[in-house]
Structures are given as structure tokens and as C-alpha cells.
Amino acid sequence: MLKKFLFIAVLAFTVIVNAQNEAKSIFDRHHEVKVGAVKLLAGPILEGTYEYIQSRDFTYGASILANLDGGNDYYEDFSITPFARFYFQETKEFGAKGFFVEGFAKYSTGRNTTKDYLDEASRKYSAAALGISLGKKWINRTGFVFEILGGIGRTLGNSEAAPDVLFRGDLNIGYRF
């Protein structure tokens, strides 16, 4: 009986050790998915982000925002935002973490509501913008990611209904795989 128990214990230990060796280290993971927590909690606004880690100092990706409730006060109904990030960290342990500067382009559709003392008018728009963001990203050894991001962009063209300045920012929670 003891021999069977020892055999099963050694077999289980071998399987566990092999499974841990086959798992990708944090250095080998190049994909991240994240969700914007503040917008999701403030209103039914879903912003998902995919980021590809090209190197320890450079990444690129895109964010897609969808306003799930057109009746709320948020001005964007839909946007897609491709970006490129440059990371500036002192330690290269994980790569693609720490302080970053981001350049982004944004295409958005929505409605611009102007309120005056007589009435409220809502005009639909679609516009493109270019901008810059700053942020910081933390990642743990298992791959969970927390990120703070804030940026501003300038609308291109002369659309009268589109806002002149667009904001980009959120607290993102995600996972690197």
C-alpha cells in the first residue's frame, strides 16, 4: 500500500513539475487584453484594448469603445483608437511595464449636445483625431495587468459638430498571455 502511495505521489509530482516547465514565462508572453474599468462602472460603456508586445520598450495595439446605452451623457457612441507606446522603465525584468508615452489616432462617432437657455440640440458627428497620452502599467508574475492612462487629442478637419478636443483615459484591468 505504501509503495502504491509513493508511486502515485512521485507521478503526481513529476506531472506538476513538467506542467510548470511548459508554462510560458512572462518574457515569452506577447499579447495583452484589457477592459476599461471606470467607463464600465460609470455607465454601460465598454472599452476593450488589445496590445502586442513587440519588444521590452515598444508595443502597439488598438482600443475599441462602444456606448451600450445611447441615452447617457457620454459624447462618444463608438470609437476605434490604434496606438503605439514607448516604455521607460529602469528595470528590464518583465518588459513593457512602467511609465509610458503613447501616440494615438482616433476615429469616433457620437453626438455633441449643446445646451443654451432656450433649448438643447444634439448633432451627430464622426471625426478623426491625433493625440498623445501618458500612463503607467503594473504587471505581476502571473500576467495580471493594471494600467492608468490619460491623454488628449486634437480633432482633425473642421467638423462643426465634433468636439475640438478628445479625451482618452481610464483605469484598465487585464491579462498578458
Summary of the structure (lengths in Angstrom):
residues: 177
radius of gyration: 22.3
end to end distance: 42.2
largest distance: 88.7
contacts: 503
relative contact order: 0.17
helix: 17%
strand: 56%
